[in-house]
Amino acid sequence: MKFGKKFKDEMVPQWSEAYMDYGGLKHLLKDINHFNTHRKGDIENQESEIGKIQHKNSIKLSNGKLFIPAELRKNEKSFFEKLDNELEKVNTFYKDKVEEGKGEAAELAKQMEALIALRKKVKERDTRGEKAASSKVTSPSRASSEADKDQLDFKEEVDKFGENIRKPASSSSKNRDPSLGEHGRTPSDVLECVKIQNTSDNPKSSVERLVLGTTAKECSFSEEELKEIEEKLKKAFVEFYQKLRRLNQYSFMNLSAFSVILEKYEKITSRKVMRSYMKIMDNSYIGSSDKVTSLLNKVEATIVKHFNSERGDDIKLVRPERKREKHSIRFLSGFFCGFSVALIMAIVLIIQTRKLLDKEEATVYLDIIFPLYSFYGYIILHMLIGAANIYLWRCYRINYSFILGFKPGTELDHKEVLLLASGLAVLVLTACLVQLHIRMDSRIQEHETFVELVPLGLLIGLVLICVCPFNIIYRSSRFFLIRSLFRSICAPLYKVVDSTMLEFYTRRVYDFWLNLRVDSFLLQVNMIDFFLSDQLTSQTQAIRSFVYYICYYSWGKSSTGRKMCHISDVYIVFYYISAAIPYWIRFFQCMRRLIEEKEMKHGFNGFTYFSMLLSVVFQSTFRLRKKTTWKVWALASSGVAALANISWDIRMDWGLLQMKSRNFLLRDKLLLHHKTAYYIAMILEVLLRFVWLQVVLSFDMRPLRGKVITSTFASLEILRRGIWNFFRLENEHLNNVGEYRAFKSLPLPFITDDDKVGKNE
């Protein structure tokens, strides 16, 4: 693999602008090479070497510039000027990040000291009864010595941790009272200066914060509280370790890039520059500082020592292995895709050869079972478009796994999503083919009763797969999706975290069966949750098909009974109400953010979803009543909803239509090379948002049947959502790049006195 490709692949996407401009320097080298090929004679006569280059201030690189000999040509001077500027940029960024890391290390040291103190207090409380019983037969001097021993153990443990994270203790610490911990404090003294941060956002916690007006709570010294704090602090240490690893990799890749580009320069110009310039780099901060490596070793040792687990498990936790591409996935996805096409052709041939569309009984039956299988069709189409989204995100280096909060190494790539979609398509099409063949063949209609249960069996099987506790069929992704869906449904009772913060809280799961204990849901709503809710707004027809599923299998075994779904008042009510559920969810999420963040943009976003909700209600009423009044209301509400959503999608979600942008009506930063793609996407957004005109105005489309028309427009909405997905995450990624935001901001379990002072200031 060429270094340029490796350099690009190893980049932290959000830090891409902080890396050395390898491509730009390589382009300058091409200009130099092109110039030299036309003036080869002049190059041979040059005897000066660039090894005489000296840096004016090798210690303070940001204040100095390279001294470039006058005999160098203009293009070579430009090369070294850019090289110096790139080294200065990389050096400054690296130094700033190291200083941030030092601050985080100091904060984690305070948190760890509080955890050690809490462990001691919990241990004391658990053994208090035993000590009370033994104190009756123990002399006061012995009791005093046991207390001194406990304090000595606390001091020893804190000091050992200090060796890992803090700077070595000063010589004055040797004269401290041995019964005291860090800074001469006992566990009680340490815990008096901290409070527990109440980060859970379940309904109970929300009420507590509303009544008390604070997120802090006193220590209860319980085992459950200790385990929860240990888990949060362990995650904070692991996240900090990942930051340090990325920063260490940033240093290594940039130093390698400078070395490679100088080697290319030597090859093109025959000048010996590498040794002289590498001395400059070695004297720079990025080339000389070993603070990151030191912190890496210390944090790793801390995780292994203080969180009671095997070293091998912890190493896997802090150094996750990269996912290996399996050729079997590529083969199976291709096989299932081909098999699906063959099954579709078989179904079409059955319908054509047996002329089912010309028979009234067969046509009625097809209308009855169509929603049962179209339910899966919408899901499969959405999965296929999702696979295309992931492929494009990877092509343009959009860090979708970070934005959506996937645990590193567990996110699905496009081939895996394609495998799941094609596998589901094979199951659904096979079931449909079997049901049609048996139901329409008069010779084997005695099996009709069993055949009617095929769609139900298929649905039950898929539900069981989704909640299967065994580590098969991407268990982590399945449970991640279910947890997110639960939080989305409970939107009014859960705080929605700003997507720019991406705080991702979780708890250890103890329940083996569902891995979905209630405690694991007491989380804050993240980017993935309202992103998933947006996907549901494009699956209203699938939700209605699911309602039809319930009705279809609730009327008994006779075909006449199943036809009752279409005339049942209860079914019709639920059929139309169900389509509004996703919009209610997003509306409540927006209102929750408006209340908490006091930003009016969330109110306008909530209005866009509420307008869509009203549009669905009026359209549904018009379908039932067919009166002019309801038609006018449907047109008006749908028009307002479409315009509001178009403006929000393009302006806010995609970040386009920036009037002062250097790219006309777009934004300054674009990932796609062809600007035309953005204009086409905006046009498609407008056109596909107005698909509802067919629903309200009932255009004459005689070649298509009613259900086919509905399915076609539902599929177009899913396609629109796929386009929205790409540009939504592209805009979010560029926002992260602009702020160099590449890691999650995890909450720490303790609030220290320093935090309180900082907040007050």
MARMARBA-240266 format. One line per field, with one value per residue (C-alpha): residue number from 0; x, y, z. Coordinates in nm, 2 decimals. Layout:
# MARMARBA-240266
i: [NUM,...]
east: [X,...]
north: [Y,...]
up: [Z,...]
This chain:
# MARMARBA-240266
i: [0,1,2,3,4,5,6,7,8,9,10,11,12,13,14,15,16,17,18,19,20,21,22,23,24,25,26,27,28,29,30,31,32,33,34,35,36,37,38,39,40,41,42,43,44,45,46,47,48,49,50,51,52,53,54,55,56,57,58,59,60,61,62,63,64,65,66,67,68,69,70,71,72,73,74,75,76,77,78,79,80,81,82,83,84,85,86,87,88,89,90,91,92,93,94,95,96,97,98,99,100,101,102,103,104,105,106,107,108,109,110,111,112,113,114,115,116,117,118,119,120,121,122,123,124,125,126,127,128,129,130,131,132,133,134,135,136,137,138,139,140,141,142,143,144,145,146,147,148,149,150,151,152,153,154,155,156,157,158,159,160,161,162,163,164,165,166,167,168,169,170,171,172,173,174,175,176,177,178,179,180,181,182,183,184,185,186,187,188,189,190,191,192,193,194,195,196,197,198,199,200,201,202,203,204,205,206,207,208,209,210,211,212,213,214,215,216,217,218,219,220,221,222,223,224,225,226,227,228,229,230,231,232,233,234,235,236,237,238,239,240,241,242,243,244,245,246,247,248,249,250,251,252,253,254,255,256,257,258,259,260,261,262,263,264,265,266,267,268,269,270,271,272,273,274,275,276,277,278,279,280,281,282,283,284,285,286,287,288,289,290,291,292,293,294,295,296,297,298,299,300,301,302,303,304,305,306,307,308,309,310,311,312,313,314,315,316,317,318,319,320,321,322,323,324,325,326,327,328,329,330,331,332,333,334,335,336,337,338,339,340,341,342,343,344,345,346,347,348,349,350,351,352,353,354,355,356,357,358,359,360,361,362,363,364,365,366,367,368,369,370,371,372,373,374,375,376,377,378,379,380,381,382,383,384,385,386,387,388,389,390,391,392,393,394,395,396,397,398,399,400,401,402,403,404,405,406,407,408,409,410,411,412,413,414,415,416,417,418,419,420,421,422,423,424,425,426,427,428,429,430,431,432,433,434,435,436,437,438,439,440,441,442,443,444,445,446,447,448,449,450,451,452,453,454,455,456,457,458,459,460,461,462,463,464,465,466,467,468,469,470,471,472,473,474,475,476,477,478,479,480,481,482,483,484,485,486,487,488,489,490,491,492,493,494,495,496,497,498,499,500,501,502,503,504,505,506,507,508,509,510,511,512,513,514,515,516,517,518,519,520,521,522,523,524,525,526,527,528,529,530,531,532,533,534,535,536,537,538,539,540,541,542,543,544,545,546,547,548,549,550,551,552,553,554,555,556,557,558,559,560,561,562,563,564,565,566,567,568,569,570,571,572,573,574,575,576,577,578,579,580,581,582,583,584,585,586,587,588,589,590,591,592,593,594,595,596,597,598,599,600,601,602,603,604,605,606,607,608,609,610,611,612,613,614,615,616,617,618,619,620,621,622,623,624,625,626,627,628,629,630,631,632,633,634,635,636,637,638,639,640,641,642,643,644,645,646,647,648,649,650,651,652,653,654,655,656,657,658,659,660,661,662,663,664,665,666,667,668,669,670,671,672,673,674,675,676,677,678,679,680,681,682,683,684,685,686,687,688,689,690,691,692,693,694,695,696,697,698,699,700,701,702,703,704,705,706,707,708,709,710,711,712,713,714,715,716,717,718,719,720,721,722,723,724,725,726,727,728,729,730,731,732,733,734,735,736,737,738,739,740,741,742,743,744,745,746,747,748,749,750,751,752,753,754,755,756,757,758,759,760]
east: [0.00,0.13,0.21,-0.03,-0.33,-0.21,-0.17,-0.53,-0.67,-0.50,-0.62,-0.87,-1.14,-1.23,-0.87,-0.80,-0.74,-0.47,-0.26,0.03,-0.09,0.08,-0.11,-0.02,0.35,0.34,0.19,0.47,0.72,0.56,0.60,0.97,1.02,0.85,1.07,1.38,1.32,1.33,1.64,1.84,2.17,2.12,2.06,2.39,2.59,2.45,2.68,2.51,2.34,2.04,2.21,2.32,1.96,1.93,1.62,1.63,1.47,1.45,1.30,1.01,0.92,0.60,0.80,1.07,1.09,1.33,1.63,1.63,1.95,1.91,2.04,1.72,1.46,1.12,0.93,1.17,1.15,0.77,0.81,1.02,0.80,0.50,0.69,0.78,0.42,0.29,0.54,0.44,0.07,0.11,0.34,0.09,-0.21,-0.02,0.10,-0.26,-0.39,-0.12,-0.20,-0.57,-0.46,-0.27,-0.58,-0.79,-0.53,-0.54,-0.92,-0.92,-0.67,-0.91,-1.19,-0.98,-0.88,-1.25,-1.32,-1.05,-1.19,-1.54,-1.42,-1.27,-1.59,-1.81,-1.57,-1.58,-1.96,-1.98,-1.75,-1.89,-2.10,-1.81,-1.59,-1.87,-1.90,-1.52,-1.48,-1.63,-1.34,-1.07,-0.85,-0.87,-0.50,-0.57,-0.87,-0.66,-0.39,-0.65,-0.78,-0.43,-0.38,-0.69,-0.57,-0.22,-0.38,-0.57,-0.25,-0.06,-0.32,-0.36,0.01,0.04,-0.22,-0.03,0.27,0.07,-0.11,0.01,0.36,0.58,0.51,0.73,0.99,0.77,0.52,0.76,0.70,0.32,0.13,0.13,-0.24,-0.34,-0.39,-0.31,-0.25,-0.29,-0.66,-0.85,-1.12,-1.38,-1.20,-1.19,-1.56,-1.66,-1.53,-1.72,-2.07,-2.22,-2.32,-2.68,-2.64,-2.93,-3.22,-3.51,-3.84,-3.75,-3.42,-3.59,-3.83,-3.54,-3.35,-3.66,-3.74,-3.38,-3.26,-2.92,-2.76,-2.56,-2.65,-2.49,-2.30,-2.51,-2.20,-2.39,-2.25,-2.48,-2.36,-2.00,-2.04,-2.21,-1.94,-1.67,-1.83,-1.86,-1.50,-1.37,-1.54,-1.39,-1.04,-1.10,-1.21,-0.92,-0.69,-0.84,-0.77,-0.41,-0.37,-0.51,-0.29,0.02,-0.08,-0.13,0.23,0.37,0.19,0.28,0.65,0.64,0.48,0.76,1.02,0.86,0.81,1.17,1.29,1.09,1.25,1.60,1.52,1.39,1.65,1.95,1.99,2.06,1.80,1.66,1.92,1.93,1.55,1.49,1.71,1.47,1.18,1.35,1.39,1.02,0.76,0.60,0.93,1.07,0.78,0.72,0.43,0.16,0.35,0.41,0.04,-0.06,0.14,0.02,-0.35,-0.32,-0.16,-0.43,-0.71,-0.56,-0.48,-0.79,-1.08,-1.05,-1.03,-0.78,-0.51,-0.60,-0.96,-0.85,-0.61,-0.89,-1.10,-0.85,-0.70,-1.00,-0.90,-0.99,-1.27,-1.14,-1.32,-1.47,-1.49,-1.79,-2.00,-1.92,-2.01,-2.33,-2.46,-2.40,-2.56,-2.87,-2.91,-2.91,-3.14,-3.38,-3.39,-3.47,-3.75,-3.90,-3.90,-4.07,-4.35,-4.41,-4.42,-4.68,-4.90,-4.87,-4.90,-5.20,-5.35,-5.42,-5.48,-5.77,-5.95,-6.16,-6.11,-5.73,-5.72,-5.91,-5.67,-5.36,-5.51,-5.55,-5.20,-5.02,-4.98,-4.84,-4.54,-4.51,-4.43,-4.10,-4.05,-4.03,-3.78,-3.56,-3.56,-3.46,-3.18,-3.05,-3.05,-2.88,-2.61,-2.56,-2.54,-2.27,-2.07,-2.08,-1.99,-1.69,-1.59,-1.59,-1.44,-1.75,-1.71,-2.07,-1.98,-1.87,-2.15,-2.42,-2.25,-2.16,-1.90,-1.57,-1.56,-1.93,-2.06,-2.19,-2.03,-2.23,-2.16,-2.30,-2.61,-2.65,-2.62,-2.90,-3.12,-3.07,-3.11,-3.44,-3.55,-3.49,-3.70,-3.98,-3.99,-3.98,-4.27,-4.47,-4.39,-4.50,-4.82,-4.92,-4.84,-5.04,-5.33,-5.38,-5.34,-5.67,-5.51,-5.34,-5.58,-5.63,-5.32,-5.47,-5.51,-5.14,-5.04,-5.23,-5.00,-4.68,-4.66,-4.73,-4.46,-4.22,-4.29,-4.26,-3.93,-3.79,-3.89,-3.73,-3.41,-3.41,-3.43,-3.21,-2.96,-2.70,-2.40,-2.53,-2.65,-2.49,-2.62,-2.46,-2.61,-2.95,-2.96,-2.82,-3.11,-3.37,-3.23,-3.24,-3.59,-3.70,-3.55,-3.71,-4.05,-4.00,-3.88,-4.07,-3.92,-3.56,-3.32,-3.22,-2.84,-2.71,-2.56,-2.24,-2.18,-2.26,-2.27,-2.32,-2.41,-2.45,-2.46,-2.35,-2.61,-2.69,-3.00,-2.89,-3.22,-3.30,-2.99,-3.24,-3.30,-3.50,-3.19,-3.01,-3.27,-3.23,-3.01,-3.01,-3.13,-2.85,-2.79,-2.88,-3.21,-3.35,-3.18,-3.37,-3.69,-3.64,-3.61,-3.94,-4.12,-4.04,-4.18,-4.54,-4.67,-4.47,-4.62,-4.97,-4.89,-4.79,-5.13,-5.29,-5.09,-5.26,-5.60,-5.55,-5.48,-5.75,-6.06,-6.05,-5.96,-6.22,-6.13,-6.45,-6.34,-6.01,-6.18,-6.34,-6.02,-6.11,-6.45,-6.37,-6.39,-6.14,-5.89,-5.94,-5.88,-5.56,-5.46,-5.45,-5.34,-5.04,-4.89,-4.87,-4.67,-4.32,-4.40,-4.52,-4.19,-3.98,-4.21,-4.16,-3.79,-3.77,-3.99,-3.77,-3.46,-3.64,-3.72,-3.37,-3.16,-3.38,-3.30,-3.58,-3.44,-3.57,-3.91,-3.91,-3.79,-4.08,-4.32,-4.20,-4.29,-4.61,-4.71,-4.64,-4.85,-5.15,-5.09,-5.12,-5.44,-5.61,-5.51,-5.64,-5.97,-6.00,-5.96,-6.24,-6.49,-6.40,-6.55,-6.42,-6.37,-6.13,-5.96,-5.89,-5.75,-5.54,-5.39,-5.32,-5.17,-4.96,-4.84,-4.73,-4.57,-4.38,-4.24,-4.14,-3.96,-3.79,-3.65,-3.53,-3.38,-3.18,-3.09,-3.04,-2.98,-2.77,-2.62,-2.68,-2.83,-2.56,-2.59,-2.23,-2.07,-1.80,-2.00,-2.32,-2.62,-2.42,-2.17,-1.80,-1.69,-1.81,-1.70,-1.84,-1.62,-1.91,-2.12,-2.40,-2.48,-2.59,-2.81,-2.97,-3.02,-3.20,-3.43,-3.51,-3.58,-3.84,-4.00,-4.02,-4.16,-4.46,-4.54,-4.85,-5.02,-5.12,-5.29,-5.49,-5.56,-5.60,-5.43,-5.55,-5.29,-5.49,-5.20,-5.13,-5.35,-5.44,-5.20,-4.92,-4.95,-4.93,-4.63,-4.46,-4.49,-4.39,-4.08,-4.00,-4.02,-3.77,-3.54,-3.57,-3.48,-3.17,-3.06,-3.13,-2.92,-2.61,-2.61,-2.72,-2.42,-2.19,-2.29,-2.25,-1.91,-1.79,-1.91,-1.70,-1.40,-1.43,-1.41,-1.16,-1.43,-1.33,-1.43,-1.73,-1.76,-1.83,-1.97,-1.75,-1.92,-1.79,-1.84,-1.54,-1.50,-1.30,-1.60,-1.84,-1.61,-1.57,-1.95,-2.00,-1.75]
north: [0.00,0.34,0.57,0.84,0.60,0.46,0.81,0.90,0.57,0.62,0.97,1.06,1.20,1.48,1.59,1.58,1.95,1.93,1.67,1.76,1.85,1.55,1.60,1.96,1.90,1.62,1.85,2.10,1.82,1.74,2.10,2.09,1.76,1.91,2.21,2.01,1.78,2.10,2.23,1.93,2.10,2.36,2.10,1.92,2.24,2.32,2.23,2.39,2.16,2.23,2.06,2.41,2.51,2.62,2.71,3.04,2.91,2.53,2.54,2.77,2.65,2.86,3.18,3.08,3.02,2.83,3.01,2.92,2.98,3.23,2.99,2.78,2.83,2.99,2.66,2.49,2.79,2.75,2.39,2.46,2.74,2.52,2.24,2.47,2.60,2.24,2.14,2.45,2.36,2.00,2.09,2.35,2.11,1.83,2.05,2.18,1.82,1.71,2.00,1.89,1.54,1.66,1.84,1.53,1.31,1.55,1.53,1.15,1.14,1.33,1.10,0.80,0.93,0.97,0.62,0.47,0.66,0.54,0.18,0.22,0.36,0.09,-0.17,-0.01,-0.01,-0.37,-0.48,-0.24,-0.50,-0.74,-0.46,-0.36,-0.72,-0.77,-0.43,-0.57,-0.81,-0.59,-0.35,0.02,0.01,-0.28,-0.10,0.21,0.01,-0.14,0.21,0.32,0.02,0.11,0.46,0.34,0.11,0.41,0.62,0.34,0.28,0.65,0.70,0.40,0.56,0.89,0.72,0.63,0.95,1.24,1.38,1.22,1.34,1.61,1.55,1.72,1.44,1.21,1.40,1.36,1.18,0.82,0.78,1.04,1.00,1.22,1.58,1.46,1.37,1.07,0.89,1.09,1.41,1.32,1.23,1.54,1.74,1.54,1.45,1.19,1.32,1.21,1.13,0.89,1.05,0.83,0.98,0.95,1.13,1.40,1.47,1.47,1.73,1.94,1.94,1.98,2.20,2.01,1.71,1.62,1.38,1.26,0.93,0.64,0.41,0.12,-0.17,-0.08,0.28,0.17,-0.06,0.20,0.46,0.20,0.12,0.49,0.57,0.27,0.39,0.73,0.58,0.37,0.67,0.87,0.58,0.59,0.96,0.91,0.62,0.84,1.13,0.90,0.77,1.13,1.20,0.89,0.93,1.30,1.24,0.95,1.18,1.44,1.17,1.03,1.37,1.47,1.14,1.22,1.56,1.41,1.17,1.45,1.72,1.51,1.74,1.59,1.74,1.47,1.46,1.83,1.87,1.57,1.75,2.03,1.79,1.61,1.94,2.03,1.94,1.67,1.51,1.53,1.50,1.15,1.26,1.08,0.75,0.79,0.86,0.56,0.32,0.47,0.47,0.11,0.01,0.19,0.02,-0.32,-0.26,-0.07,-0.23,-0.60,-0.78,-0.99,-0.80,-0.98,-0.86,-0.50,-0.50,-0.60,-0.33,-0.05,-0.19,-0.32,-0.53,-0.41,-0.59,-0.84,-0.85,-1.20,-1.32,-1.54,-1.22,-1.10,-1.44,-1.49,-1.14,-1.19,-1.54,-1.41,-1.11,-1.34,-1.58,-1.30,-1.19,-1.55,-1.57,-1.24,-1.37,-1.69,-1.49,-1.28,-1.59,-1.75,-1.44,-1.42,-1.79,-1.85,-1.51,-1.43,-1.06,-1.16,-1.37,-1.18,-1.43,-1.43,-1.05,-1.01,-1.26,-1.07,-0.75,-0.92,-1.06,-0.77,-0.56,-0.87,-0.89,-0.52,-0.47,-0.66,-0.49,-0.15,-0.27,-0.44,-0.14,0.08,-0.16,-0.16,0.22,0.21,-0.01,0.24,0.52,0.33,0.27,0.64,0.75,0.52,0.64,1.00,0.92,1.03,0.88,0.75,0.51,0.79,1.02,0.76,0.63,0.28,0.10,0.07,-0.26,-0.33,-0.11,-0.29,-0.21,-0.20,-0.56,-0.69,-0.47,-0.60,-0.95,-0.90,-0.73,-1.00,-1.28,-1.13,-1.09,-1.46,-1.56,-1.33,-1.41,-1.79,-1.76,-1.56,-1.80,-2.10,-1.93,-1.83,-2.17,-2.37,-2.12,-2.10,-2.47,-2.64,-2.98,-2.90,-2.65,-2.89,-2.73,-2.38,-2.34,-2.40,-2.19,-1.89,-1.90,-1.87,-1.48,-1.50,-1.77,-1.55,-1.25,-1.45,-1.60,-1.25,-1.12,-1.41,-1.35,-0.98,-1.07,-1.38,-1.37,-1.58,-1.42,-1.48,-1.26,-0.94,-0.95,-0.62,-0.44,-0.59,-0.49,-0.15,-0.09,-0.21,0.01,0.31,0.23,0.21,0.54,0.70,0.58,0.72,1.05,1.28,1.12,1.11,1.40,1.44,1.50,1.75,1.56,1.77,1.63,1.27,1.17,0.80,0.64,0.27,0.02,-0.33,-0.57,-0.86,-1.02,-1.30,-1.36,-1.02,-0.83,-0.55,-0.50,-0.19,-0.03,-0.05,0.18,0.46,0.65,0.98,1.00,1.04,1.12,0.76,0.79,1.08,0.97,0.64,0.83,1.02,0.68,0.58,0.89,0.75,0.41,0.51,0.26,-0.02,0.07,0.06,-0.28,-0.41,-0.29,-0.48,-0.79,-0.77,-0.73,-1.00,-1.27,-1.15,-1.23,-1.61,-1.85,-1.77,-1.55,-1.36,-1.28,-1.15,-0.92,-0.75,-0.56,-0.32,-0.24,-0.25,0.09,0.00,-0.11,0.20,0.43,0.25,0.24,0.62,0.69,0.46,0.68,0.98,0.79,0.86,1.23,1.24,1.09,1.35,1.63,1.53,1.50,1.86,1.99,1.83,1.99,2.33,2.32,2.21,2.41,2.72,2.75,2.85,2.64,2.33,2.49,2.54,2.19,2.06,2.27,2.09,1.75,1.88,2.02,1.68,1.52,1.74,1.67,1.30,1.35,1.57,1.34,1.04,1.22,1.32,0.96,0.85,1.14,1.25,1.60,1.92,2.08,1.81,1.82,2.19,2.13,1.84,2.06,2.35,2.14,1.94,2.24,2.41,2.09,2.03,2.39,2.38,2.05,2.14,2.45,2.27,1.98,2.18,2.48,2.31,1.94,1.97,2.31,2.43,2.75,2.96,3.30,3.41,3.08,3.07,2.79,2.94,2.85,2.56,2.58,2.65,2.29,2.02,1.65,1.57,1.68,1.77,2.06,1.94,1.66,1.90,2.10,1.77,1.66,1.98,1.95,1.59,1.69,1.94,1.70,1.40,1.61,1.69,1.33,1.37,1.56,1.22,1.13,1.45,1.53,1.16,1.19,0.94,0.66,0.37,0.14,0.11,-0.05,0.14,-0.05,-0.04,0.34,0.36,0.13,0.32,0.65,0.49,0.36,0.71,0.85,0.58,0.69,1.05,0.95,0.78,1.10,1.29,1.04,1.10,1.48,1.49,1.30,1.48,1.81,1.67,1.53,1.86,2.03,1.78,1.84,2.21,2.17,1.87,1.68,1.31,1.16,1.13,1.35,1.10,1.21,1.16,1.01,1.27,1.64,1.79,2.12,2.25,2.17,2.36,2.66,2.65,2.64,2.93,3.14]
up: [0.00,-0.09,0.20,0.08,0.10,0.43,0.57,0.47,0.60,0.94,0.99,1.26,1.03,1.27,1.28,0.91,0.88,1.16,0.97,0.75,0.40,0.24,-0.09,-0.12,-0.06,-0.30,-0.56,-0.51,-0.56,-0.89,-1.00,-0.89,-1.08,-1.39,-1.38,-1.33,-1.63,-1.85,-1.69,-1.62,-1.70,-1.44,-1.17,-1.25,-1.20,-0.86,-0.58,-0.28,-0.04,0.16,0.46,0.56,0.64,1.00,1.19,1.36,1.68,1.70,2.04,1.98,1.64,1.61,1.64,1.38,1.01,0.80,0.66,0.30,0.09,-0.19,-0.45,-0.43,-0.69,-0.62,-0.63,-0.39,-0.16,-0.17,-0.08,0.23,0.34,0.32,0.49,0.78,0.81,0.82,1.09,1.29,1.24,1.35,1.64,1.77,1.75,1.91,2.20,2.26,2.27,2.51,2.74,2.73,2.81,3.11,3.24,3.19,3.37,3.67,3.68,3.65,3.94,4.16,4.06,4.13,4.47,4.55,4.43,4.65,4.95,4.87,4.85,5.19,5.34,5.18,5.32,5.66,5.66,5.56,5.84,6.10,6.26,6.30,6.44,6.69,6.81,6.84,7.01,7.33,7.38,7.22,7.41,7.31,7.20,6.96,6.81,6.76,6.58,6.35,6.26,6.19,5.97,5.77,5.72,5.63,5.36,5.22,5.21,5.04,4.77,4.69,4.68,4.44,4.21,4.24,4.10,3.80,3.71,3.93,3.94,4.21,4.56,4.69,4.96,5.22,5.18,5.36,5.68,5.67,5.92,5.80,5.89,5.62,5.25,4.96,5.07,5.43,5.40,5.53,5.32,5.51,5.43,5.06,5.04,5.22,4.93,4.66,4.57,4.34,4.00,3.92,3.55,3.51,3.33,3.42,3.53,3.90,3.85,3.64,3.93,4.18,3.98,3.93,4.30,4.43,4.15,4.13,3.96,4.27,4.55,4.87,4.89,5.02,5.06,4.91,4.70,4.41,4.41,4.42,4.12,3.92,3.99,3.91,3.58,3.48,3.59,3.40,3.08,3.14,3.17,2.86,2.66,2.78,2.68,2.33,2.30,2.40,2.15,1.87,1.97,1.97,1.63,1.51,1.61,1.45,1.12,1.08,1.16,0.91,0.65,0.69,0.65,0.34,0.17,0.24,0.10,-0.22,-0.23,-0.21,-0.49,-0.72,-0.65,-0.54,-0.24,0.10,0.33,0.55,0.82,0.87,0.87,1.09,1.36,1.35,1.39,1.67,1.86,1.81,2.07,1.86,1.80,2.15,2.39,2.53,2.76,2.56,2.57,2.94,3.01,2.79,3.00,3.33,3.23,3.11,3.44,3.63,3.45,3.51,3.88,4.00,3.82,3.92,3.59,3.40,3.21,2.89,2.91,2.98,2.70,2.46,2.61,2.56,2.24,2.04,1.75,1.40,1.23,0.97,0.64,0.60,0.24,0.34,0.40,0.05,-0.10,0.10,0.03,-0.34,-0.33,-0.15,-0.38,-0.68,-0.51,-0.43,-0.80,-0.90,-0.64,-0.76,-1.12,-1.00,-0.82,-1.13,-1.35,-1.12,-1.14,-1.51,-1.61,-1.39,-1.48,-1.12,-1.19,-1.42,-1.16,-0.91,-0.63,-0.68,-0.71,-0.38,-0.21,-0.34,-0.20,0.14,0.17,-0.01,0.32,0.50,0.27,0.18,0.55,0.49,0.16,0.32,0.58,0.32,0.10,0.39,0.48,0.12,0.12,0.46,0.31,0.03,0.29,0.49,0.17,0.08,0.43,0.43,0.08,0.20,0.54,0.74,1.09,1.12,1.40,1.62,1.53,1.60,1.91,1.81,2.03,1.83,1.64,1.67,1.39,1.07,0.74,0.41,0.32,0.65,0.62,0.26,0.38,0.64,0.38,0.11,0.37,0.49,0.13,0.06,0.36,0.27,-0.10,-0.03,0.21,-0.04,-0.32,-0.11,0.00,-0.35,-0.50,-0.24,-0.21,-0.59,-0.66,-0.63,-0.58,-0.26,-0.10,0.20,0.34,0.32,0.70,0.76,0.46,0.61,0.91,0.71,0.74,1.11,1.16,0.96,1.18,1.51,1.38,1.31,1.65,1.82,1.62,1.73,2.10,2.08,2.37,2.20,2.03,1.68,1.39,1.53,1.88,1.99,1.70,1.76,2.12,2.04,1.80,2.05,2.33,2.10,2.00,2.36,2.45,2.14,2.24,2.59,2.46,2.69,3.00,2.88,2.82,2.45,2.44,2.18,1.89,1.92,2.27,2.19,2.56,2.56,2.89,2.95,3.24,3.28,3.17,3.40,3.25,3.02,2.84,2.69,2.79,2.83,3.20,3.29,3.44,3.11,2.96,3.22,2.98,2.80,2.44,2.20,1.83,1.73,1.91,1.72,1.40,1.44,1.51,1.18,1.01,1.16,1.01,0.67,0.76,0.83,0.57,0.73,1.07,0.91,0.76,1.11,1.24,0.95,1.07,1.41,1.26,1.00,1.26,1.51,1.31,1.30,1.02,0.75,0.46,0.51,0.86,0.74,0.49,0.80,0.85,0.57,0.72,1.10,1.26,1.53,1.26,1.06,1.36,1.45,1.09,1.07,1.43,1.39,1.11,1.35,1.62,1.48,1.45,1.81,1.92,1.73,1.85,2.21,2.17,2.03,2.30,2.57,2.41,2.39,2.76,2.87,2.63,2.58,2.21,1.98,1.69,1.87,1.89,1.51,1.46,1.68,1.47,1.15,1.30,1.45,1.11,0.96,1.23,1.15,0.78,0.84,1.04,0.78,0.49,0.68,0.75,0.39,0.28,0.51,0.45,0.09,0.15,0.01,0.35,0.46,0.12,0.17,0.52,0.39,0.12,0.35,0.63,0.39,0.21,0.53,0.65,0.33,0.32,0.68,0.65,0.33,0.48,0.80,0.61,0.36,0.58,0.93,0.88,0.57,0.64,0.28,0.14,0.31,0.14,0.22,0.12,-0.14,-0.30,-0.44,-0.21,-0.05,0.24,0.25,0.32,0.09,0.08,-0.26,-0.55,-0.78,-0.65,-0.89,-0.65,-0.38,-0.62,-0.74,-0.38,-0.30,-0.60,-0.52,-0.16,-0.28,-0.53,-0.30,-0.02,-0.24,-0.32,-0.10,-0.38,-0.53,-0.19,-0.17,-0.54,-0.65,-0.99,-1.25,-1.26,-1.41,-1.50,-1.13,-0.87,-0.55,-0.32,-0.57,-0.59,-0.21,-0.20,-0.48,-0.29,0.04,-0.14,-0.27,0.08,0.20,-0.09,0.02,0.37,0.23,0.06,0.38,0.58,0.38,0.38,0.75,0.87,0.63,0.78,1.14,1.04,0.91,1.23,1.43,1.20,1.24,1.62,1.62,1.81,1.77,2.11,2.33,2.64,2.91,3.25,3.56,3.87,4.12,4.15,4.32,4.50,4.20,3.97,4.20,4.21,3.83,3.78,4.02,3.84]
